[in-house]
Each structure stands twice: as structure tokens, then as C-alpha cells.
Amino acid sequence: MITSLIQNLASLRRVAGALLWLLLAMPASAETVIDLAGREVELPEKVTGIILGEGRYLPALAILEGERLTERLAGIMPDFELADPAGYRQYAEAFPELNTVPRLGRSTADSFSIEQALGLGANLAVFGLEGHGPTARDATLIGRLERAGVTVLFIDFRQDPLNHTLKSMELLGRALSREHEAEAFTDFYRTELERVKTGLESLGPDDVPRVFLHSRVGLQDACCETMTNGMLGRFLTLLNADNIATERVPGVSGMFNLEYLLLEQPDIYIATAVGSTDTLDSHPGIIALGAGVSAEQAEASLRHVLSDTGLAQLSAVQHRHAFAIWHHFYNSPLNLVAVQVFARWLYPDTFADLDPRHTLATLYQRFQPIPLSGTYWIGG
């Protein structure tokens, strides 16, 4: 009887071993997600090559990949280095191999080279809902990539940043098998954003300031480009501010006549800065902020622009309620910092204890493989 029992146990062990071997040998079932374009996407079992449809997604990739930033990067659009050369150089100095990653066009969707992309051997392409690279409207391009075995995943930091940033980072974390890194970032983001939302609860309708958001100041002769229902305009909505351009500019962005601006006289004027260390001398009419720009340079740059005869007539400028912020927060997972900065400017008493400088420093220390350098907002 004992001999028979031993034989049965041995037989069961062999069966269990065979079943375990079969389970291990079976291919893992692919994970399916819904991306920000509402598409059902089957993720690759292992991402071996990444195409970034916007170069300014590099900081988002850095949050997840860290020191391995370029290991799986197969191709990239060059909009980052074109729009923010000083910011791009920070990454290129830390990762010199970044300069050898193939560029897939210029800074528009129609310049994206599908033939070049197909020759890279990548199996994941990360695109945005709107912006400088391919979007969900580019059905032919998407179809060609997918038929060639390249999974296309749509994320968004621009169209609806406050609702889509967390979802975008979670999607990227799952696609790249960096769920732990994504969770650490999203937990921090939620906590810091909640501090703003909690502060807003103590405000009443009489506390609402009238604000004008002047986009890309000095980049064009006409005045004044603004943002309303998208990009940084969403942050004013969250903060219950009265964006004076909303009724006249019903879309995401557009022009708000200088005469109207002088007539409306907002309580607070906020400019967005597209200048950098590269433009301080060559284009003094463009506000410079970002990597490498000192606080003194940023302040002088803002004051130069505000001395314009038109803007100088604003009471907000005269009473030093005029500010400038780094434009590229509008398309970045670090946009949380801009929300906190706006909160401090709009409601200085309510958010006196909020420290966006510490928030930005923490984001770089914990989630970026490069050091923080430069000035990203100025004024007051």
C-alpha cells in the first residue's frame, strides 16, 4: 500500500510538472487598453523600439525610462529641439546618443516620414491627440504602421491636460512595462493637484479674478494670441478664473484684439514665453524662460516686452500684476507646476503655503534623469 501511494505521488508530480511546463511555454496573452483617442489597442508583449510622434514627449518617456531613456528610442520628431533648443540640449548633454536617433520629419504632421518610420524596426508609436505630429485623424498613416506590426498609442498632455495627463502616463507605463514608475509619478501628481483643489473650496464668487493669457508673446507681429478651451487655458478654468477671452475666442486658441484687451483691463496678465537662452540677444521681443535662463535674464526679458506702448497701458502691468510662464508646460506631464504657479498668482493669500518651486524641484529629483536648470516663471 505504501509503495502504491509513493508511485501515485510520483505520478502526480510528473503531471504537475508537465502542466507547469505547458503554462510557461504558452505565449502570454497580449494586454488590450483603450487609448486617449478611444481606440482599442493591443499592446506588444515586449516593446523593443519606440517612435515618439512629438519630441516634447521626451520628458514623459524619461519619467518611465530614467537612465535608460534612449535604449528603446528608435525615432523621434524634432519639434523639441526646434521649439525649445535649450531644453532639448539638457537631455542631449546627458544622453549624447540622442543626437543620433533618426528624426522623422520636421514639426508638422504632414512632414512625418512613414517610409523612414517603417524602416526603424520599432513596434510602438506614441502619438498625440493634436499637436506637431501625427494625430488620430491621420487614418492612412496609422493603418500603414499597424499593418507593418507597429502598435499606435495615443496620449495627450495638450487638449485636456488635467484629465488626460494621468491617463496618458498610466497608458505609457503599461505599454512599456513601467507600471511602478508610472504609479509613483501619478501618485505624486494627484497629491499635489489635490492641494490646489482643496484650497479652491474656501473661495467664493467674489474672489474670482479677471485674467488674460497672452500666448507666445513676441513670436508674431499681431497682438494678441490667447488660449481658452485647451492647453494652459484649462488651468484657468480649474482655478475658477474669469478668462476674459473666452467669449470672443470660443475654440482652443485664437486672436484677441489689443483694443479689446485695453478696454477689458484684466486684473491679471499672464504671458507665455517661447524664448530661450538662444533668443535673449537675437530676439529681445520674445520673453525668455526655461533651461539655462537666470531669474535676472527672465525678469529683464519680461520687463522689455511689457514696456511696449500697448501692453504698458494695462492696469495689471502698471500695478505689477503681470507675469510670464514657460510656454511648453502646455504639452508636458510636468504641467502640474503651472497649475500651482497660476494658483499662487491668482489667489496669493489662499495659496501662500503652496511652493511650486519645490514641486518642480521634486519632479526633477524623483522623475527626471537630468538636473533642474533655469527659470520657468517670473513676474509680480
C-alpha positions in Angstrom: 0.0 0.0 0.0 2.8 2.4 0.9 4.6 1.5 -2.4 1.4 2.3 -4.3 1.0 5.6 -2.6 4.5 6.6 -3.4 4.0 5.7 -7.0 0.8 7.8 -7.2 2.5 10.8 -5.6 5.4 10.5 -8.1 2.9 10.3 -11.0 1.1 13.4 -9.7 4.4 15.3 -9.5 5.1 14.4 -13.1 1.7 15.6 -14.2 2.0 18.8 -12.3 5.5 19.4 -13.8 4.1 18.8 -17.3 1.3 21.2 -16.7 3.7 23.9 -15.4 5.9 23.4 -18.4 2.9 23.9 -20.7 1.8 27.0 -18.9 5.3 28.5 -19.2 5.6 27.6 -22.8 2.3 29.2 -23.7 2.6 32.7 -25.2 1.5 35.4 -22.8 -1.9 36.9 -23.7 -1.5 40.5 -25.1 -2.9 43.3 -23.0 -5.6 45.4 -24.5 -6.2 49.0 -23.5 -8.3 52.0 -24.6 -6.1 54.9 -25.6 -6.9 58.6 -25.4 -8.4 58.5 -28.9 -10.9 55.9 -27.7 -9.2 53.2 -29.7 -8.9 49.6 -28.5 -5.2 48.9 -28.7 -3.5 45.6 -28.2 -0.1 46.3 -26.6 3.1 44.5 -27.7 4.1 41.8 -25.3 7.5 43.5 -25.2 8.3 46.9 -26.6 11.6 46.9 -28.3 11.6 50.1 -30.3 9.7 53.4 -29.6 8.7 56.1 -32.1 7.8 59.5 -30.5 5.4 61.4 -32.6 6.2 64.5 -30.6 9.8 65.2 -29.5 8.4 67.0 -26.4 7.2 63.7 -25.1 10.8 63.0 -24.2 10.3 64.2 -20.6 7.3 61.8 -20.3 9.4 59.0 -21.6 12.2 60.0 -19.1 9.8 59.7 -16.2 9.4 56.0 -17.0 12.7 55.1 -18.5 15.1 57.2 -16.4 18.7 56.5 -17.2 17.6 54.1 -19.9 15.9 56.9 -21.8 17.4 56.2 -25.2 17.7 52.4 -25.0 14.4 51.7 -26.8 14.0 55.1 -28.6 14.1 54.3 -32.3 12.8 57.5 -33.9 11.6 61.0 -32.9 10.0 64.1 -34.3 12.4 67.1 -34.0 9.9 69.6 -32.6 11.5 69.6 -29.1 14.9 70.8 -30.4 13.2 73.3 -32.8 10.7 74.8 -30.3 12.9 74.6 -27.1 16.5 74.2 -28.1 17.9 74.9 -24.7 15.5 72.4 -23.1 16.5 69.7 -25.6 20.2 70.3 -25.1 19.8 69.3 -21.4 18.8 65.8 -22.5 21.3 65.7 -25.3 24.2 66.6 -23.0 23.1 63.8 -20.6 22.4 61.3 -23.4 24.7 62.2 -26.4 23.3 59.2 -28.3 20.0 61.2 -28.5 21.5 63.2 -31.3 21.9 60.0 -33.4 18.3 58.9 -33.1 16.6 59.3 -36.5 14.4 62.3 -37.0 11.1 61.6 -38.7 10.2 64.9 -40.3 10.1 68.5 -39.1 7.4 69.8 -36.7 4.2 69.2 -38.6 2.1 66.0 -39.1 2.4 66.2 -42.9 6.2 66.1 -42.6 6.2 62.8 -40.7 8.1 60.2 -42.9 6.2 57.0 -42.9 8.8 55.2 -45.1 11.5 56.1 -42.6 9.4 55.1 -39.7 8.7 51.7 -41.2 12.4 51.1 -41.6 13.3 51.6 -37.9 12.2 48.2 -36.6 10.1 49.9 -33.9 6.9 48.2 -32.6 5.3 51.1 -30.7 4.5 54.6 -32.0 3.3 57.2 -29.4 1.2 60.0 -31.0 -0.8 62.9 -29.5 -4.5 63.8 -30.0 -3.3 67.0 -31.5 -0.1 68.9 -31.9 3.0 68.9 -34.1 3.0 65.2 -35.1 0.5 62.7 -36.5 -2.9 62.7 -34.8 -5.9 60.3 -34.7 -7.2 62.0 -37.9 -4.2 60.5 -39.9 -6.0 57.2 -40.5 -4.0 56.2 -43.6 -0.7 56.6 -41.8 -2.0 54.8 -38.7 -3.2 51.9 -40.9 0.2 51.5 -42.6 2.0 51.4 -39.3 -0.3 48.9 -37.8 -0.2 46.6 -40.9 3.6 46.7 -40.6 3.4 45.5 -36.9 3.8 48.9 -35.2 1.3 49.5 -32.4 -0.1 53.0 -32.4 -0.9 54.5 -29.0 -2.5 58.0 -28.5 -1.8 60.1 -25.4 -2.5 63.7 -24.6 -1.0 66.5 -22.4 -2.3 69.3 -24.6 -6.0 69.1 -25.5 -7.3 68.3 -22.0 -4.2 68.2 -19.8 -5.8 68.0 -16.4 -7.9 65.0 -17.3 -5.5 63.3 -19.7 -2.1 63.5 -18.1 -2.6 60.8 -15.5 -4.3 58.5 -18.1 -1.5 59.1 -20.5 1.2 58.2 -18.0 -0.7 55.1 -16.9 -1.1 54.0 -20.6 2.6 54.5 -21.2 3.5 52.7 -18.0 1.5 49.7 -19.1 2.8 49.8 -22.7 6.5 49.9 -21.6 6.1 47.6 -18.6 7.0 50.5 -16.3 3.9 50.4 -14.2 5.8 51.0 -10.9 7.4 54.2 -12.3 4.1 55.4 -13.7 2.3 54.8 -10.4 5.0 56.7 -8.4 4.5 59.7 -10.7 0.7 59.7 -10.8 0.5 59.4 -7.0 2.7 62.5 -6.7 0.7 64.3 -9.3 -2.6 63.5 -7.7 -1.4 64.6 -4.3 -0.1 68.0 -5.5 -3.1 68.7 -7.6 -5.4 67.9 -4.7 -3.7 70.6 -2.7 -4.9 73.2 -5.3 -8.4 71.8 -5.4 -8.7 71.8 -1.6 -7.6 75.5 -1.5 -10.2 76.4 -4.1 -13.0 75.2 -1.8 -12.5 78.1 0.5 -13.0 80.7 -2.2 -16.3 82.5 -3.0 -17.7 84.0 -6.2 -16.4 87.5 -5.2 -12.8 86.2 -5.2 -12.7 85.4 -8.9 -10.0 87.5 -10.8 -10.3 88.5 -14.4 -7.3 87.1 -16.3 -5.8 87.5 -19.8 -3.5 84.7 -21.0 -1.2 86.1 -23.7 0.2 83.2 -25.7 3.7 83.1 -27.4 4.3 86.8 -26.8 6.5 88.4 -29.5 6.5 85.5 -31.8 4.3 87.3 -34.3 3.7 91.0 -35.0 -0.1 90.8 -34.4 -1.4 91.1 -30.9 -2.7 89.2 -29.0 -2.8 85.4 -29.3 -4.5 83.7 -26.4 -5.7 80.3 -25.1 -9.2 79.5 -23.9 -10.7 76.0 -24.1 -7.5 74.0 -24.2 -3.8 73.9 -23.3 -3.0 76.4 -20.5 -6.5 77.8 -20.7 -7.8 74.7 -19.0 -5.8 75.7 -15.9 -7.7 79.0 -15.6 -10.9 77.0 -15.8 -9.9 74.7 -13.0 -9.0 77.8 -10.9 -12.4 79.3 -11.5 -10.8 82.4 -13.1 -12.6 84.6 -15.5 -10.7 84.2 -18.7 -11.7 87.4 -20.5 -11.1 86.0 -23.9 -13.4 83.0 -23.6 -16.5 84.6 -25.2 -14.6 86.1 -28.2 -12.3 83.1 -28.7 -14.6 80.1 -28.3 -12.1 77.5 -29.6 -8.8 76.3 -28.1 -6.8 79.4 -29.1 -7.1 82.5 -31.3 -6.5 86.2 -31.5 -7.9 88.8 -29.1 -7.6 92.3 -30.4 -5.4 94.7 -28.4 -8.1 97.3 -28.4 -10.5 94.8 -26.7 -7.7 93.9 -24.2 -7.2 97.6 -23.2 -11.0 98.0 -22.9 -11.4 94.9 -20.8 -8.5 95.7 -18.4 -7.9 92.3 -16.7 -6.9 92.1 -13.1 -4.0 89.8 -14.0 -1.9 89.5 -17.2 -0.1 86.2 -17.9 2.3 85.8 -20.8 3.7 82.6 -22.1 7.4 82.5 -23.0 8.7 80.7 -26.1 12.1 82.3 -26.0 15.2 80.7 -24.5 18.9 81.4 -23.9 19.2 81.3 -27.7 16.9 84.2 -28.2 18.0 86.6 -25.4 20.1 88.7 -27.7 18.7 87.9 -31.2 15.0 88.3 -30.4 14.6 90.5 -27.3 10.9 91.0 -28.1 10.3 87.3 -27.2 10.1 86.5 -23.5 12.8 84.0 -22.5 12.3 81.3 -19.8 13.3 77.7 -19.4 16.6 75.8 -19.2 19.6 78.0 -18.6 17.7 81.3 -18.2 18.6 83.1 -15.0 16.0 84.9 -12.9 17.7 88.2 -13.8 17.5 87.5 -17.5 13.9 86.3 -17.3 12.9 89.5 -15.4 14.7 91.8 -17.8 13.1 89.9 -20.8 9.6 90.3 -19.3 10.1 94.0 -18.5 11.3 94.7 -22.0 8.2 93.2 -23.5 5.9 95.0 -21.0 7.4 98.3 -21.9 5.6 98.0 -25.3 3.2 101.0 -25.6 0.2 98.8 -25.9 0.8 96.4 -23.0 2.1 99.2 -20.8 -1.3 100.7 -20.8 -2.7 97.7 -18.9 -3.5 98.4 -15.2 -2.3 94.9 -14.4 1.1 95.8 -15.8 1.2 99.2 -14.0 0.3 97.5 -10.7 2.8 94.7 -11.2 0.2 92.0 -11.6 1.8 90.9 -14.8 3.6 87.5 -15.1 5.2 85.1 -17.6 5.4 81.4 -17.6 7.3 78.8 -19.7 5.1 78.1 -22.7 6.0 74.4 -23.0 4.2 73.5 -19.8 1.2 73.3 -22.1 2.4 70.0 -23.6 4.1 68.4 -20.7 3.3 65.9 -17.9 5.0 68.5 -15.7 2.0 70.8 -16.3 1.1 70.4 -12.6 3.7 73.0 -11.8 1.9 75.6 -14.0 -1.3 74.9 -12.2 0.3 75.7 -8.9 2.0 78.8 -10.2 -1.2 80.1 -11.5 -2.9 79.4 -8.2 -0.2 81.5 -6.4 -0.6 84.4 -8.8 -4.5 84.4 -8.8 -5.0 83.8 -5.1 -1.8 84.7 -3.2 -3.4 84.7 0.2 -5.2 81.3 -0.2 -2.1 79.6 -1.6 0.6 81.3 0.4 1.9 77.9 1.6 1.9 76.4 -1.9 5.5 76.1 -3.2 5.6 75.4 -6.9 9.4 75.8 -6.9 9.7 72.9 -4.5 7.2 70.9 -6.6 9.3 71.4 -9.8 12.5 70.6 -7.9 10.9 67.4 -6.6 9.7 66.4 -10.1 13.2 66.7 -11.5 14.8 65.0 -8.5 12.5 62.0 -8.5 11.3 61.7 -12.1 13.9 63.1 -14.4 17.4 61.8 -15.3 18.7 65.4 -15.7 19.2 68.2 -13.2 16.8 71.2 -12.9 18.3 74.3 -14.5 16.8 77.7 -15.4 13.8 79.8 -14.6 10.3 78.7 -15.6 8.2 81.7 -14.4 8.7 85.3 -13.4 6.9 88.5 -12.6 4.9 90.3 -10.0 
